[in-house]
Amino acid sequence: MSVAKCDLAPPKDVTLGAKSVMGAIDFDPYSTNQINTLVEAARFYDRELYTLEDIVSKEWDAPLQKRAFIGAPAGAVLTRRLLNKTLKEYRKGNINQAILWLAHNEALIRSPWIWDFPVCIPFKRLRPCWYDDELDVYRTVAPADWSAIFFLPPPSPPALFHSAVSRFNNTFNPVGRIVFNEYSGDSDWEKSYKVANKKPYNYHS
């Protein structure tokens, strides 16, 4: 059976890992009613009702402890827009922490700021899934691209930040290599990006 990429749900291991790291998922800005049976977010924006433009234009209203999960199933451009919007809402305090699943590996070069945060590069390709309504089960599909997982930890207090990063490491270390080094947060990359691309990085596109 052929399944459109926009209908794919995140890998089960990623959603389970996200709940383990954050305790629960309060908000998913890019989901569907069916996908949310897997993600189990307290609130979500239905991508069957809202366009991507609607979702990135509105101020996100994450409930409870503002723990978000973002899983963009396809397209580097779409993924970049969701990533930049997530960073904006995180900096504004509308999201307190977030696990992000990048199904399209090109997003890693289109959004260099990702490396300011803990990133898991899996040892093998993670399999997204789709809902088989005939058998009432989720089935996995073999992806064309390798993917990555990264974490926006709660920014304060410091003890909460470090304990959250530790949980991310412990949870996803069996999945792949965790990258988070002493230079994380250093914005010198923006100068290099401007030289290489002849324009500054656009956080709004």
N, C-alpha and C positions, 0 to 999 in steps of 0.2 A: 504493500500500500504506500502511495506517495503522500507525504505530509508536508505542507508548506512550513517554511521555517518560522513564520509568524505564529504558527499554532503550537510550536514546541514549548515544553515546560523545562525548567532547569533540571539538571541531574539530581536524583534523589539524595545522593551523598552530600551534595552542596547545600541543599536546603536543610538537611538534618544537621550538618556541621554548623550552619548559620545559627540554628536554634540552640545548639550546644554552646557556641561562643557567647551569644547575646542573651540567652535565656528564653527568648521568644521573638517573634517577628510582629511588630506593631503596624508596619506600613510597607506596601509594595506599590510603587507608582506606575508599574507597567505590567499588568496581569490580565486575567480573565476570570470569570466565575469558575470555570473548570480548573484552570491552573491553580487557583487559590485553594482548591481542595488538597493540593499537595503542599503549597507554601504555608497556608494557614495564617495569613496576615490578618490582624484585627481590622485593618482598613486597606482597601486597594483601589486604584484607578483602573477601570476596565478599558483596555485598549481596543475593544470592539465598539465602544461608545465614544471614546475620545481619540482624536488624532494625536500624533506625536507633538505637533505644534501646540495643541491644547495643553498637553501635559507639561511641556517645558515652559510654557508661558504663565501658568498659574502658580501661585505660592502654595507649596506643599503643606498639607495639614496632617502631620503625623500624630497619632494619639498616644496616650499612655506614656511610656518611657522613650518614645521616638526612636525605636530600633527598626531600621529599614533593611529591606532586601531588594536589590536591583538586579534583574536578570534580563539583559537584552539578547534575544535569540539570534539576531541576524544583522548584518550590515555594519561596516566600520563607521559610516557617517551617522547612522542612527545611534549606535553605541556611544560614539563620542558626544553626541548631544545629550544623551541621558547621563553620561558621566559628568560632564561639565555642569549640568543642572544639579546633580547630586552634590558636587563639591560646593556649589553656591549655597544650597540649602543647609549643608553641614556648617559652613562658615557663618551663616546667619543664625544658627542654633535651632532651625526647624527640624533638623535631624541630629540626634545625639551620637549615634553610631550606625554603621552600615556594613553589610557584606555585599560585595558586588561580584557577579559572575560575568566574565567576558567571554562570550561564545565565539567572538571574532578576534583572532589574535592580532590583527592589524591595529586594533584599538590601542595596543601597547605603545605603538609609535605615534599614533594620532593624538594621544593624551599623555604626554611625558610626565605630567605631574603625578601620575599614578605611583611613580617610584619614590614619592615622598612618604609612602605608606607601606605597611607590610603586604607583600605579594606572595602568593603561592603559585609556583609553576609546576603543574602536575607531571608525574612521571609518565603518564599515558593520557591519551585523549579521553576527556570526560564525555559520557554519553547523555545527551539530553533525552527527554522522553515525551511521548504523546499519549493521549488518553484513547484507549480502544473501548468505545461505548458498547460494542457488541458483547465483549467479555467483561466489561467493567473493571479493567486493569490498566495500569500505565505500562507502556512498552518503550524500550530504549531504541535509539537509532544510532548508527555509526556516523559520527560527524566528519565533515570534510576538513575541518580546521582543529588545531589544538586550542585550548582555552586556558584561562587563568582566573584566579580568585584573589581579590584583595579586600582589605579591611580599613575602614575609617573608624578608629577607636574613639571612645569618649574622651574629649580633650582635657577634661579636668574632673576631679583633682588628680594630681600625678599618680597617686596610688591606684586609682581606678583605671587610669590609662595603662599603666604597666601590667596590672592584673589582666586586663582585657587582651592586651597584646600577647601575654603569656598563654591565655586560653586559645587564642587564634593559632599560635604556634603548636600547642599540644594537640589541637583538634585536626589541623590540616597537615601537620608534619608527615603523617602516614600517606597522605595523598601526593605530596610533592615537596620540592625544595622551597623553603621560606626565605625570602630576600627582604632584609630590612637592616640597613647598615648605618654607620656613623654619619654619613653624609645625607641621610634622609632629611628632607625639609630644606636643604640648601637650594636656593633658587638660581644658582649660577647657570643652570641649564637653559634658562630663558634667554640669556645673552647668546649662547651657542645656537639655540633654535632660531633666533632672529637673523643671525649671520647665514645659517644654512638655508633658510627659507625666504630670506629677504623681506620678512615681515614678522612682527611679534606674534606670539601664540594668542589665539582668540579664545578666551574662556566662555564666550557667549554663543558659539556656533558648534 
